[in-house]
Amino acid sequence: MTTHPLLVDAAWLTEHINDENVRVLDATAERGHPDGSGRPVPSLGPALYARAHIPGALHADLDRDLADPDAAVPFMALDSETFAERLGALGVGPDSHVVIYDQGGNIWSSRLWWNLHLEGFDNVSILDGGLPAWQLAGQPTRPGVESYPVATFTASRRHELYADKETVLRAIDDEGVLLVNSLDPATFRGETDTYGRPGRIPGSVNLPYPDLIDAAGLLRPLDEVRADYEKIGALDSGKKVITYCGGGLAASLLAFELAILGRDDVAVYDASMYEWGADESLPLESTR
């Protein structure tokens, strides 16, 4: 299987969009605003996709089809068997080259990349800047819903890339593990209680994900962000890296960039602060 670049631009996708093995997936999963009823708020992703998407793209629903419906936290990873069935239904097979985009910021794209990476599938690229970058390049969009022929996707979970709270709890006192918090500095310092309790997992370092994205919604140049990762020690091959955020989304963006920088062994704490903050038995620290 040919290895493709992890990050591509609109010009690259324009050249390759009609390649036989390319499968373009729209990973947008924006949540709507609560209506006060207490019911789960449906994702706006399917509607945004149906309104306008890159020609030939299918919608990969990270909110419903590709998330564990029984988990207490949204967007949690599915079991391998179900994930494989649903990726196959999207036309992704062993020879596919998956190109993922979202509707800006690369957060949803990197989350789907991590889901695929977790299940042993690495022939994946992200369209930097997503749909806005595609449109800014003057490329067309299409309304409606599309499909690919059903394929057979084989999942082979890399358990070392998945961190749960027990893994993270052990990591706190392990000098060989680096915990990286990708939330904003105020939340990291414990100045807000967005996730039930203010604070961070003890021993964490902070690399806020907004700092990795420029004003146009593109990832900052790697020669710039490399220094940010080096500063916190994330490129030290002698340390295991676990990234976390609120619910495993922004943490996936850091894991994606670290993969580009040569660290494809980074684990993501899937439930992150939504789970950690809700469990009063788990330690927190702050610098308030």
C-alpha positions as CSV (number, residue, x, y, z in Angstrom):
1,M,0.0,0.0,0.0
2,T,1.3,3.4,-0.9
3,T,1.9,5.8,2.0
4,H,0.4,9.2,1.6
5,P,1.2,12.4,3.4
6,L,-0.7,12.9,6.6
7,L,-1.6,16.5,5.8
8,V,-2.6,17.7,2.3
9,D,-3.9,20.9,0.8
10,A,-6.7,21.7,-1.6
11,A,-4.4,21.6,-4.6
12,W,-3.3,18.0,-3.7
13,L,-6.9,16.9,-3.3
14,T,-7.9,18.5,-6.5
15,E,-5.3,16.4,-8.3
16,H,-6.2,13.1,-6.6
17,I,-9.9,13.4,-5.8
18,N,-10.8,11.1,-8.8
19,D,-8.2,8.4,-7.9
20,E,-9.9,5.1,-7.8
21,N,-8.9,4.2,-4.2
22,V,-9.6,7.7,-2.7
23,R,-12.4,7.9,-0.2
24,V,-13.3,11.4,1.0
25,L,-15.0,11.7,4.3
26,D,-16.6,14.7,5.9
27,A,-16.1,14.4,9.7
28,T,-18.0,17.5,10.8
29,A,-20.0,16.9,14.0
30,E,-20.9,20.3,15.3
31,R,-23.4,20.1,18.2
32,G,-26.6,22.2,18.1
33,H,-27.7,24.5,20.9
34,P,-29.7,22.9,23.8
35,D,-33.4,23.5,23.6
36,G,-34.0,23.2,27.4
37,S,-35.7,19.8,27.2
38,G,-32.8,17.9,28.6
39,R,-32.8,15.6,25.6
40,P,-29.5,14.9,23.8
41,V,-28.8,17.6,21.2
42,P,-28.3,16.1,17.7
43,S,-25.3,16.9,15.7
44,L,-25.5,19.4,12.9
45,G,-22.9,17.5,10.9
46,P,-25.3,15.6,8.7
47,A,-27.2,18.7,7.8
48,L,-24.1,20.7,7.1
49,Y,-22.8,17.9,4.9
50,A,-26.1,17.7,3.0
51,R,-26.1,21.4,2.4
52,A,-22.6,21.5,0.9
53,H,-19.8,19.1,0.7
54,I,-16.7,18.3,-1.4
55,P,-17.9,16.3,-4.5
56,G,-17.8,12.6,-3.9
57,A,-17.5,12.9,-0.1
58,L,-19.6,10.9,2.4
59,H,-20.4,12.0,5.9
60,A,-18.7,10.1,8.7
61,D,-20.9,10.7,11.7
62,L,-18.6,10.9,14.7
63,D,-21.5,11.9,17.0
64,R,-23.7,8.9,16.4
65,D,-22.6,6.2,13.9
66,L,-18.9,6.3,15.0
67,A,-19.3,6.8,18.8
68,D,-20.2,4.5,21.6
69,P,-23.9,5.1,22.3
70,D,-23.6,3.7,25.9
71,A,-20.7,5.9,27.0
72,A,-21.3,8.7,29.5
73,V,-19.2,11.0,27.5
74,P,-19.9,12.0,23.8
75,F,-17.8,10.9,20.9
76,M,-16.1,8.0,22.7
77,A,-14.5,5.3,20.5
78,L,-16.6,2.4,19.3
79,D,-15.6,-1.2,19.8
80,S,-13.4,-2.4,17.0
81,E,-16.0,-4.8,15.4
82,T,-18.7,-2.1,15.1
83,F,-16.3,0.5,13.9
84,A,-15.1,-1.9,11.2
85,E,-18.6,-2.5,10.0
86,R,-19.4,1.2,9.8
87,L,-16.2,2.1,8.0
88,G,-16.9,-0.6,5.5
89,A,-20.3,0.9,4.9
90,L,-18.6,4.1,4.0
91,G,-16.7,2.3,1.4
92,V,-13.3,2.1,3.2
93,G,-11.4,-1.1,2.5
94,P,-7.8,-2.3,2.8
95,D,-6.6,-0.5,-0.3
96,S,-8.4,2.8,0.4
97,H,-6.7,6.1,0.9
98,V,-9.0,8.0,3.2
99,V,-9.0,11.8,3.0
100,I,-10.8,13.5,5.9
101,Y,-12.0,17.1,6.1
102,D,-14.3,19.1,8.4
103,Q,-15.8,22.5,8.2
104,G,-12.8,24.3,9.8
105,G,-10.2,23.9,12.5
106,N,-9.2,20.3,11.8
107,I,-10.5,19.1,15.2
108,W,-13.2,16.7,13.8
109,S,-10.8,15.5,11.1
110,S,-8.1,14.7,13.6
111,R,-10.6,12.9,15.8
112,L,-11.5,10.6,12.9
113,W,-7.9,10.2,12.0
114,W,-7.2,9.0,15.5
115,N,-10.1,6.5,15.4
116,L,-8.6,5.0,12.2
117,H,-5.1,5.1,13.6
118,L,-6.3,3.4,16.8
119,E,-7.7,0.6,14.7
120,G,-4.5,0.0,12.8
121,F,-5.4,1.9,9.6
122,D,-2.8,4.5,8.6
123,N,-3.5,5.3,4.9
124,V,-5.2,8.5,5.9
125,S,-4.7,12.2,5.1
126,I,-6.4,15.3,6.5
127,L,-7.3,18.2,4.2
128,D,-5.8,21.2,6.0
129,G,-8.4,23.9,6.7
130,G,-11.2,21.6,5.6
131,L,-14.1,22.8,3.5
132,P,-13.4,26.6,3.9
133,A,-9.9,26.0,2.5
134,W,-11.4,24.0,-0.4
135,Q,-13.8,26.8,-1.2
136,L,-11.2,29.5,-0.8
137,A,-9.2,27.6,-3.5
138,G,-12.2,28.1,-5.8
139,Q,-13.2,24.4,-5.8
140,P,-16.9,23.4,-6.1
141,T,-19.2,21.9,-3.5
142,R,-22.2,19.7,-4.0
143,P,-25.5,19.3,-2.0
144,G,-27.2,16.0,-1.1
145,V,-26.0,12.6,0.1
146,E,-23.5,10.3,-1.7
147,S,-22.3,6.8,-1.4
148,Y,-19.4,4.5,-2.2
149,P,-19.7,0.7,-2.8
150,V,-19.6,-1.2,0.5
151,A,-16.1,-2.5,1.4
152,T,-14.6,-4.8,4.0
153,F,-12.7,-2.8,6.7
154,T,-10.5,-4.8,9.0
155,A,-9.8,-3.3,12.4
156,S,-6.8,-4.2,14.5
157,R,-6.8,-2.2,17.7
158,R,-3.6,-0.7,18.9
159,H,-4.4,-0.8,22.6
160,E,-1.3,1.2,23.5
161,L,-2.8,4.3,21.8
162,Y,-5.9,4.2,24.1
163,A,-5.7,5.6,27.6
164,D,-8.5,5.2,30.2
165,K,-8.6,6.7,33.7
166,E,-6.7,3.8,35.3
167,T,-3.9,4.3,32.7
168,V,-3.7,8.0,33.5
169,L,-3.9,7.5,37.2
170,R,-0.8,5.3,37.0
171,A,0.9,7.8,34.8
172,I,0.8,10.6,37.4
173,D,3.6,9.1,39.4
174,D,5.5,7.6,36.4
175,E,8.4,9.8,35.3
176,G,8.5,8.0,32.0
177,V,5.0,9.3,31.0
178,L,4.2,12.9,29.9
179,L,0.6,14.0,30.3
180,V,-0.3,16.9,27.9
181,N,-3.4,19.0,28.5
182,S,-4.6,20.7,25.2
183,L,-7.2,23.0,26.8
184,D,-7.0,26.8,27.1
185,P,-4.6,28.2,29.7
186,A,-7.4,29.4,32.1
187,T,-9.0,26.0,32.2
188,F,-5.5,24.4,32.7
189,R,-4.8,26.7,35.6
190,G,-8.1,25.9,37.2
191,E,-9.7,29.3,36.8
192,T,-12.9,27.7,35.3
193,D,-14.9,24.6,36.2
194,T,-16.1,23.7,32.7
195,Y,-15.7,20.0,33.5
196,G,-17.3,19.7,36.9
197,R,-14.3,20.5,39.0
198,P,-11.6,23.1,38.3
199,G,-8.0,22.0,37.7
200,R,-5.9,19.6,35.7
201,I,-4.5,16.1,36.1
202,P,-1.5,16.4,38.4
203,G,1.8,16.7,36.6
204,S,0.3,17.8,33.3
205,V,1.9,20.3,31.0
206,N,-0.1,22.6,28.7
207,L,-0.1,23.0,25.0
208,P,-3.4,24.8,24.1
209,Y,-4.8,23.5,20.8
210,P,-6.0,27.0,19.6
211,D,-2.3,28.0,19.5
212,L,-1.7,25.3,16.8
213,I,-4.3,26.8,14.4
214,D,-3.9,30.1,12.5
215,A,-6.5,32.7,11.7
216,A,-7.4,31.0,8.4
217,G,-8.2,27.7,10.2
218,L,-5.0,26.0,8.9
219,L,-2.5,24.2,11.1
220,R,0.5,26.4,11.8
221,P,3.7,25.5,10.0
222,L,5.4,22.5,11.5
223,D,8.7,24.3,11.9
224,E,6.9,26.7,14.2
225,V,4.9,24.2,16.3
226,R,7.9,21.7,16.6
227,A,9.5,24.2,19.0
228,D,6.2,24.2,21.1
229,Y,6.3,20.4,21.3
230,E,10.0,20.3,22.1
231,K,9.5,22.8,24.9
232,I,7.1,20.6,26.8
233,G,9.1,17.5,26.1
234,A,6.7,15.7,23.8
235,L,9.4,14.9,21.3
236,D,11.5,13.1,23.9
237,S,11.4,9.5,22.6
238,G,12.2,8.3,26.1
239,K,8.8,9.3,27.4
240,K,5.4,7.9,26.7
241,V,3.0,10.7,25.8
242,I,-0.7,10.8,26.7
243,T,-2.8,13.8,25.5
244,Y,-6.1,14.8,27.0
245,C,-8.6,17.6,26.8
246,G,-12.3,17.8,27.6
247,G,-13.5,14.8,25.7
248,G,-10.8,13.5,23.5
249,L,-11.2,15.8,20.5
250,A,-8.5,18.5,20.8
251,A,-6.3,15.8,22.3
252,S,-6.5,14.0,19.0
253,L,-5.3,17.1,17.1
254,L,-2.1,17.0,19.2
255,A,-1.7,13.3,18.6
256,F,-2.1,13.9,14.9
257,E,0.6,16.7,14.8
258,L,2.9,14.6,16.9
259,A,2.5,11.8,14.3
260,I,3.6,14.2,11.6
261,L,6.6,15.1,13.8
262,G,7.5,11.4,14.1
263,R,5.7,10.4,17.2
264,D,3.0,7.9,16.0
265,D,2.9,6.2,19.4
266,V,1.0,8.9,21.3
267,A,-2.0,7.8,23.4
268,V,-5.2,9.8,23.8
269,Y,-7.2,9.8,27.1
270,D,-10.6,9.2,25.4
271,A,-12.9,10.4,28.1
272,S,-10.5,13.1,29.3
273,M,-11.8,15.8,31.7
274,Y,-15.5,15.0,31.2
275,E,-14.8,11.8,33.1
276,W,-11.9,12.9,35.3
277,G,-13.7,16.0,36.5
278,A,-16.9,14.1,37.4
279,D,-15.1,11.5,39.6
280,E,-14.3,13.2,42.9
281,S,-12.0,10.3,43.8
282,L,-9.5,11.4,41.1
283,P,-6.9,14.0,42.0
284,L,-6.7,17.5,40.5
285,E,-4.3,20.3,40.9
286,S,-4.5,24.0,40.0
287,T,-2.5,27.2,40.1
288,R,-5.3,29.6,41.0
